Amino acid sequence: MNDLRGKAVLITGGTMAIGLATGLAFARHGAVCTLTHKWGTADEEEALRTFAKAVMETLCRYLNYRLAAEGARVNVVRSRNVRTLSLRNTFGSEFEQFARRFVRDEHYIEAEEAADVVLALCSGWLDGVSGQVLTVDRGTTFYDNFMRLFNEREQLAL
């Protein structure tokens, strides 16, 4: 594990769930953490979210290239399903209950799992990973949800 004492870490969305767990993980290893709060709202349109995602990915690669000479590495870690207050605030209070009909519990990850990935990226063991967008999802990106719905249509009363 790299010595993180005194290293600066910026965590966007760091006041709850994945961001907070990540900040705490880095702090336990001596890093100086700056946590920002949520900037978006549940009322944003899909186009804005898609644009923001593309900008974040481009910014990651650009910053990684520009800061390489300083010894900095920039990566983006995103996740799929995590039961958090942000999930409820973004999609509404009924969404989680509705999703339980179609998304298995094992497809939800814990905030600490995403935090562990971020910490691993800074451990010194993954220094070759740089300028990347990583998805923490236990492989569910590959999961064929439509086929599962078809196969389980009777149990789900579809």
C-alpha positions in Angstrom: 0.0 0.0 0.0 1.3 3.4 -0.9 1.9 5.9 2.0 -1.1 8.2 1.7 -0.1 10.4 4.7 -0.4 14.0 3.6 -1.7 13.2 0.1 -4.5 15.3 -1.1 -7.7 13.6 -2.2 -10.7 15.3 -3.7 -14.0 13.4 -3.6 -17.0 14.7 -5.4 -20.3 13.7 -3.8 -18.4 13.0 -0.6 -20.9 13.7 2.0 -22.8 10.4 2.0 -22.8 6.8 0.8 -20.0 6.0 -1.6 -18.2 9.3 -1.4 -18.3 9.4 2.4 -17.1 5.8 2.6 -14.3 6.6 0.2 -13.3 9.7 2.2 -13.2 7.7 5.4 -11.1 4.9 3.8 -8.5 7.4 2.6 -8.6 9.2 6.0 -7.9 5.9 7.8 -4.7 5.8 5.7 -3.6 9.3 6.5 -4.8 11.2 3.4 -6.1 14.8 3.6 -9.6 14.6 2.1 -11.7 17.3 0.6 -15.3 16.3 0.2 -17.8 18.1 -2.0 -21.6 17.8 -1.9 -24.2 16.9 -4.4 -24.5 19.5 -7.2 -27.3 18.0 -9.3 -31.0 17.5 -8.6 -33.6 14.9 -9.4 -35.2 17.4 -11.7 -32.4 17.5 -14.3 -33.3 16.2 -17.7 -31.8 13.0 -19.1 -29.9 14.9 -21.7 -28.1 17.0 -19.1 -27.2 13.8 -17.1 -25.8 12.2 -20.3 -23.8 15.3 -21.1 -22.5 15.6 -17.6 -21.4 11.9 -17.7 -19.5 12.5 -21.0 -17.9 15.6 -19.7 -16.7 13.8 -16.6 -15.1 11.0 -18.7 -13.4 13.5 -21.0 -12.3 15.6 -18.0 -10.8 12.5 -16.4 -8.7 11.7 -19.4 -7.7 15.3 -20.0 -6.7 15.9 -16.4 -4.8 12.6 -16.3 -2.8 13.7 -19.4 -2.1 17.2 -18.2 -1.2 16.2 -14.6 0.9 13.1 -15.4 4.2 15.2 -15.2 3.2 16.1 -11.6 2.9 12.4 -10.7 -0.9 12.6 -10.5 -3.2 9.9 -11.8 -6.9 10.7 -12.4 -9.6 8.0 -12.7 -13.4 8.0 -12.4 -15.1 5.3 -10.4 -18.8 4.8 -10.9 -21.2 2.2 -9.7 -24.5 0.7 -10.7 -27.0 -0.1 -8.0 -26.2 1.2 -4.5 -29.0 1.8 -2.0 -28.4 5.3 -0.9 -30.3 8.5 0.0 -29.1 9.9 -3.3 -30.8 7.0 -5.1 -34.1 7.8 -3.3 -33.7 11.5 -3.9 -33.0 11.1 -7.6 -35.6 8.5 -8.5 -38.2 9.1 -5.8 -39.2 7.1 -2.7 -41.2 4.5 -4.5 -38.4 3.5 -6.9 -36.5 1.2 -4.6 -39.6 -0.8 -3.8 -40.5 -1.0 -7.4 -37.0 -2.0 -8.4 -37.0 -4.9 -5.9 -39.5 -6.6 -8.3 -36.9 -6.6 -11.1 -33.4 -6.2 -9.6 -32.0 -9.0 -7.4 -30.6 -8.0 -4.0 -27.2 -9.4 -5.0 -27.0 -6.8 -7.8 -26.8 -4.0 -5.3 -23.4 -3.1 -4.0 -22.4 -1.5 -0.7 -20.9 2.0 -0.7 -17.8 0.5 1.0 -17.2 -1.8 -2.1 -16.8 1.3 -4.3 -14.7 2.9 -1.7 -12.4 -0.1 -1.6 -11.9 0.2 -5.4 -10.9 3.8 -5.1 -8.5 3.0 -2.3 -7.0 0.1 -4.3 -6.4 2.5 -7.2 -4.2 4.5 -4.9 -2.5 1.6 -3.2 0.5 1.5 -5.5 -0.6 -1.9 -6.9 -2.6 -0.4 -9.7 -0.4 2.5 -10.9 -0.8 1.3 -14.5 -4.5 2.2 -14.3 -4.7 5.9 -15.3 -7.2 8.0 -17.1 -9.8 5.3 -16.9 -13.5 5.2 -16.1 -14.1 2.1 -13.9 -17.5 0.6 -13.1 -18.1 -1.2 -9.8 -21.0 -3.4 -10.4 -20.1 -7.1 -9.7 -20.4 -7.8 -13.4 -24.1 -6.8 -13.6 -23.4 -4.6 -16.6 -23.2 -7.9 -18.6 -26.4 -9.2 -16.9 -29.3 -9.8 -19.4 -32.2 -8.3 -17.3 -34.7 -8.7 -20.2 -34.1 -12.4 -20.5 -34.4 -12.8 -16.7 -37.7 -11.0 -16.8 -38.9 -13.3 -19.5 -37.8 -16.4 -17.6 -39.3 -15.3 -14.3 -42.4 -13.7 -15.8 -44.8 -16.0 -13.9 -43.1 -15.4 -10.5 -43.1 -11.6 -11.1 -46.7 -11.6 -12.4 -45.7 -10.0 -15.7 
